Amino acid sequence: MRAGLVQLNVGDDPAVNLPVTVDLVRRAVSGGAGFVLTPECTNALSGNRAHQRSVLRHEADDPTLAALRDEAARAGVWLLIGSLGVLTHDADGRFANRSFLIGPGGEIVARYDKIHMFDVNVSEAEIYRESAGYRPGTAAVLADAGFAKIGMTVCYDLRFAHLFRHLAKAGAQILTVPAAFNHITGAAHWEVLLRARAIETGCFVLAPAQTGFHAETAGKGRRTFGHSLAVAPWGEVLADAGTEPGVTLVDLDLSQVATARARVPSLSHDREFTGP
């Protein structure tokens, strides 16, 4: 299977972002990708809740979701929409940060709502409270894509190794980590965490990312790290997209999953313990 990682630099207007995304998805398909992946916040990246409320839509009405489902069907490929911000009917008005796996007929095969919210103080100038606008998901998701079992995660989930181990023990062969990773934490932690999750689980890890400076209509904007990565089950970095928007193609030999797990079968070596 050839995978195509789409690296984006979206703004806060879904209508402007969509044609760029569609073009890059088509470039991935023309390069032979049968599995195309986009980053977190594919439709829009904004920290302004009022602006988000004006431009985001419910899942059933989201034009980015509809267009990308059509693209998957047109090309006959699997497509992971890393995540979309979508409206919910929650009483508190919070959004969902939802990842979608789309089948080659354009059908929604699986949905995953990001579990772990990015509520951090990176620095005095970099303070995030994702949970103020988004409500966390509550369920891990393993999807059967036919060519592989896929464990779905999003961005900050990367720091919670137990989620990845749970997905791998449930049968995942590929773990997806679409992200809009902060440029400061990305430089320090992105690659090492992705490689660790691959090594710990014996899975391929595919992490399409946002990159660069993201201007906002009402807000100061933000920077993301880029460097979409594909990591093999033994921990080798197979591809690094650097910092420019575009498409990175990588060929996956899924037999490497069984090989890595046979060499170090740590998924079957759990032991009960007490304390501290």
Residue, then its C-alpha position, 0 to 999 in steps of 0.5 A: m500500500r502506498a500512503g500519501l501524507v498531505q501537509l497543509n497550511v490552513g487559515d480560518d476560512p474553510a471555503v478558502n482551505l478546501p480547494v487547496t486540500v482537494d488539489l493536494v489529495r488529487r496530487a497524492v492519488s496521481g502519485g499512486a497513493g491508495f491511502v491518503l491522509t490529511p492533518e488535524c483541523t483540515n477545514a480550519l484552524s482558529g482559536n477564536r470561538a465566535h469565528q469558529r461558531s460562524v464558519l463551522r458546520h454540523e457533520a451532516d452539513d459540512p462542505t469539506l467532509a462532503a467534498l472529500r468524500d466525493e474525492a475518495a469515491r472519484a479516485g476509489v481510495w481510502l482517505l483519512i480526514g485527519s480531523l474537522g472542527v464540527l458543531t455539536h448539539d451539546a448544551d454548552g455549545r462546544f465543538a468536536n474535533r473529529s477524525f473521519l476514515i472514508g472508504p473508496g466508495g465515499e462512505i464514512v467507515a469510522r469516526y473518532d473524536k479526539i480524547h485528550m485536549f491540549d490545555v497547556n502553558v507552552s510559554e507566557a505567549e503560548i497558552y492553549r485551552e482546547s477544552a474551552g472550545y472542544r469537548p473531548g471524545t470518550a471512545a477509542v476507535l479501531a477501523d478495518a480498512g481491508f488492507a489494514k486495521i487502523g487505530m485512530t488518534v489525533c495530535y495531543d493523544l500522542r502523549f498518552a502511550h496507553l491509548f496507542r498500546h490499547l489500539a495495538k493490542a486490539g489489532a491495529q497495524i497502522l496508527t494515525v496521528p494527524a496533527a497541528f503540533n505546536h512549533i515549540t513542542g514539535a521541535a522538542h518532542w514530535e519525532v521522538l514521540l512518534r518513533a516511541r509509539a511505533i516501537e512500543t506497538g510494532c505499528f506503522v505510525l502515519a502523522p500528517a501535519q499542519t505547517g507554518f504560520h496560520a493567520e486568523t481573521a480575528g486573532k493573533g494566529r499561530r505556528t505549527f511544526g510541520h514535518s509530517l512523518a511516516v514511521a516503520p514498526w521498528g522505529e525507522v523514519l520512512a519519510d519526513a515532509g519538512t516544513e512546506p505544504g505538499v504531499t509525501l508518498v511512502d510505501l508500506d510493507l505491512s508484513q513488517v508489523a508481524t516481523a517487528r512484533a516477533r522480534v520483540p513481542s512486548l505486547s504480550h509481556d504485560r504483567e500485573f504489579t502493585g504500588p506505588 
